[in-house]
Amino acid sequence: MKVAFTKMQGCGNDYVYVDARKFEIEDPADLAVRISDRHFGIGSDGLILVAPSETADAKMIMFNLDGSEGKMCGNGIRCVGKFVYDIWGVKKDTLTIETRSGIKTLKMQLDEHGEAVGATVDMGRAILSPELIPVDLPGERVVDREVNIDGQKFRITCVSMGNPHVVIFVQDVEKMDLATIGPKFEHHPMFPESVNTEFVEVLEPGLLRMRVWERGSGETWACGTGTCATVVAACLNGYAQQGQDVHVILNGGELVINYTDERVLMTGPAVISFHGEIEV
């Protein structure tokens, strides 16, 4: 069976998108592994199915490049919004997308031709309770907590944005060996559902540089939920102000985050790379 797909990216965080209204994928986890291979497949950080929803304008079903199913992807959901607006033709300024982390609201950004070029996503409240993140550490919050990972000490702040994140502030993020350190966090028993790990350098107030090791995918060019978690952690550690726009520079571009106790807003681009067909 030939399946049509759309390759899309947000700040270089790229996924293969399939219209689940038209194509029924029997084993999406296996397909995610095959198409994500950058040498023998299409090449991506995973697979996202855009499906009908009974409670929202559309439903996002995402799989990482290792075949594991994810709960939420901030860059991916902006591209889902563009898919629904431009390809499905749901011409609404505000779209709702169902995810495993609940329904998210997107305010679409349009160009002069009326095409979606990005979105501001209401990512909901940041979760700071250790048992809900989850992270196996005591206390009401894990903020600037020293831990030992494979004999090396780190100061960590833990946040969930519908998926678990651990944020570490460092002096020089470019020197960090994520391929060595990232898996040690990802598979540490302290994180019972594994974890996404953000390494962050504070360039100046309101400007951060972030690199991310995503569970199931390795180092990626961007992570929307991770960028949100990073700004929450920056505010909790005194590196940024709540209620103010914070710019975060990623390998693949820049996202703008605004954090309050009530919600986290994420603004960034959504871009179609190309369309194609693959034999499934």
C-alpha positions in Angstrom: 0.0 0.0 0.0 1.3 3.4 -0.9 0.8 6.1 1.8 1.1 9.8 1.2 3.0 11.8 3.7 4.1 15.3 4.5 7.5 16.1 5.9 7.3 19.1 8.3 9.6 20.8 10.8 9.5 23.3 13.6 12.9 24.7 14.4 14.5 21.6 12.8 12.5 19.2 14.9 11.2 17.2 12.0 8.5 14.6 11.7 6.7 12.6 9.0 3.0 13.4 9.0 0.3 11.1 7.7 -3.4 11.8 7.3 -5.1 9.1 9.4 -8.4 9.9 7.8 -7.2 8.5 4.5 -4.7 5.8 5.6 -5.0 3.2 8.3 -1.5 2.2 9.6 -1.5 -1.2 11.1 1.8 -0.9 13.0 2.7 2.8 13.4 5.5 2.0 15.8 7.3 -0.1 13.2 6.6 2.4 10.5 8.1 5.2 12.7 11.3 3.3 13.1 11.6 2.6 9.3 10.8 6.0 8.0 12.9 7.9 10.6 16.1 6.3 9.5 18.1 9.1 7.8 20.1 6.7 5.6 17.5 4.1 4.6 14.2 5.9 5.2 12.7 9.4 4.8 14.6 10.7 7.8 12.9 12.3 10.8 12.6 12.5 14.6 9.5 10.3 14.3 6.0 9.8 12.9 2.9 11.8 13.7 -0.6 10.7 12.6 -3.2 13.5 12.2 -6.5 11.9 13.1 -10.1 12.9 13.6 -11.1 13.7 17.2 -14.5 13.6 19.0 -13.4 16.4 21.4 -11.2 18.7 19.3 -10.5 19.8 15.7 -7.9 17.0 15.3 -6.0 14.4 17.2 -2.2 14.1 17.3 -0.8 10.6 17.6 3.0 10.6 17.8 5.8 8.0 17.8 9.5 8.6 18.4 12.1 7.3 16.0 12.7 4.3 18.2 9.0 3.4 17.9 7.9 4.5 21.4 4.7 6.5 21.6 5.1 10.0 22.9 2.5 12.0 24.9 3.2 15.5 23.5 5.5 17.4 21.2 5.5 21.2 21.2 7.1 21.6 17.8 5.1 18.7 16.4 1.8 20.2 17.5 2.4 23.5 15.7 2.9 21.5 12.5 -0.3 19.6 13.2 -2.0 22.9 13.4 -0.6 23.9 10.0 -1.6 20.5 8.6 -5.2 20.9 9.8 -5.4 24.6 8.7 -3.7 24.3 5.3 -4.3 20.7 4.2 -7.6 19.8 5.9 -8.9 23.3 5.3 -10.1 24.0 8.8 -9.7 27.8 8.5 -10.0 28.8 12.2 -7.8 31.3 13.9 -7.8 29.1 17.0 -7.5 25.3 16.7 -7.8 22.6 19.3 -5.7 19.5 19.1 -6.2 16.4 21.2 -3.0 14.7 22.6 -2.2 12.1 25.2 -1.4 15.1 27.5 -4.9 16.6 27.0 -6.4 19.1 24.5 -4.0 22.0 23.5 -5.2 25.3 22.0 -3.3 26.9 19.1 -3.6 30.5 17.9 -2.5 30.3 14.3 -0.1 32.7 12.6 -0.8 33.4 9.0 1.3 35.0 6.2 0.1 37.5 3.6 -1.3 34.6 1.5 -3.4 33.2 4.3 -1.2 30.2 4.9 -0.2 29.1 8.4 3.4 29.8 9.2 3.4 29.1 12.9 1.4 29.2 16.0 1.2 30.2 19.7 0.4 27.1 21.7 -1.2 27.1 25.2 0.8 24.3 26.7 -1.2 24.3 29.9 0.2 24.5 33.4 3.7 23.3 34.3 3.7 20.3 36.6 6.3 20.6 39.4 5.2 17.8 41.8 7.8 15.0 41.7 5.3 12.2 41.8 3.5 13.6 38.8 6.5 14.4 36.7 7.5 11.6 37.7 10.9 11.7 39.4 11.8 9.6 42.4 13.0 12.3 44.7 11.5 13.7 47.9 9.9 17.1 48.5 7.2 19.3 46.9 9.5 20.4 44.1 12.9 19.5 42.6 14.6 22.8 42.0 18.4 23.2 41.9 18.7 19.8 43.6 22.2 18.1 43.5 22.2 14.5 42.3 24.8 12.0 41.4 24.6 10.5 37.9 27.2 7.8 37.2 29.7 9.4 39.6 29.2 12.9 38.3 27.4 15.6 40.3 24.7 17.7 38.6 22.2 20.3 39.9 18.8 19.6 38.4 15.4 21.1 38.1 12.5 18.8 37.2 9.4 19.9 35.3 6.6 18.1 33.4 4.9 19.7 30.4 2.8 16.6 29.8 6.1 14.6 29.5 9.0 14.5 32.0 12.0 16.9 31.7 15.1 17.5 33.8 16.9 20.8 33.2 20.5 21.5 34.0 22.1 24.9 33.8 25.8 24.9 32.6 28.5 27.3 31.9 29.2 26.3 28.3 26.5 24.2 26.7 28.4 23.7 23.4 31.1 21.7 25.3 28.6 19.3 26.7 28.9 15.7 25.4 25.2 14.9 25.1 25.7 11.5 23.5 27.5 10.3 26.6 25.6 12.2 29.3 22.1 12.1 27.8 21.5 8.4 28.0 22.6 8.3 31.6 19.7 10.6 32.5 17.3 9.0 30.1 17.7 5.5 31.6 18.4 6.4 35.3 16.0 4.7 37.7 15.4 8.1 39.3 13.1 8.6 36.3 10.6 5.8 36.2 9.1 6.8 32.8 12.5 7.9 31.4 13.2 11.6 30.9 14.1 14.3 28.4 17.2 16.2 29.4 17.9 19.9 28.7 21.3 21.5 29.0 21.0 25.3 29.2 23.4 28.2 29.2 22.1 31.6 30.3 23.4 34.1 27.7 21.7 37.2 29.3 18.4 37.9 31.1 15.6 36.6 28.9 17.9 34.9 26.5 18.9 31.2 26.8 20.8 28.7 24.7 19.5 25.1 25.0 20.5 21.7 23.7 18.3 18.7 24.3 18.6 14.9 24.6 15.1 13.5 24.0 14.1 10.1 25.3 13.7 7.7 22.4 15.3 10.1 19.9 18.7 11.2 21.1 19.9 14.8 20.6 17.4 16.7 18.4 17.5 20.1 16.9 14.6 21.4 19.0 12.1 20.3 21.6 9.0 22.4 22.3 8.0 20.9 25.6 11.7 20.9 26.6 11.9 24.6 25.8 8.9 25.3 27.9 10.3 23.3 30.8 13.6 25.2 30.4 11.9 28.6 30.8 9.9 27.3 33.8 13.2 26.1 35.4 14.9 29.4 34.5 12.2 31.4 36.3 12.4 29.0 39.3 16.1 29.5 39.5 16.1 33.3 39.0 17.4 33.4 35.5 14.2 34.8 33.9 11.0 36.5 34.9 7.5 35.0 35.0 5.1 36.7 32.6 7.8 38.0 30.3 8.8 36.6 26.9 11.9 34.5 27.1 13.8 33.7 23.9 15.5 30.3 23.7 18.1 29.5 21.0 18.0 25.9 19.8 20.1 24.0 17.3 17.3 24.5 14.8 16.1 28.0 15.5 14.4 30.0 18.2 11.3 29.7 20.3 9.6 32.3 22.5 8.1 31.2 25.8 6.0 33.0 28.3 5.5 31.3 31.7 3.0 32.1 34.4 1.5 29.9 37.2 -1.6 29.4 35.1 -0.1 28.4 31.8 2.9 28.3 29.5 2.7 29.9 26.0 5.0 28.7 23.2 5.4 30.6 19.9 7.3 29.3 17.0 7.3 28.3 13.3 5.7 25.4 11.4 7.1 24.6 8.0 6.4 22.0 5.2 9.6 20.5 3.8 8.0 18.3 1.1 5.3 15.9 0.2 5.8 12.3 -0.9 4.6 8.7 -1.0 6.1 5.6 0.7 5.3 1.9 0.3 4.0 0.4 3.5 
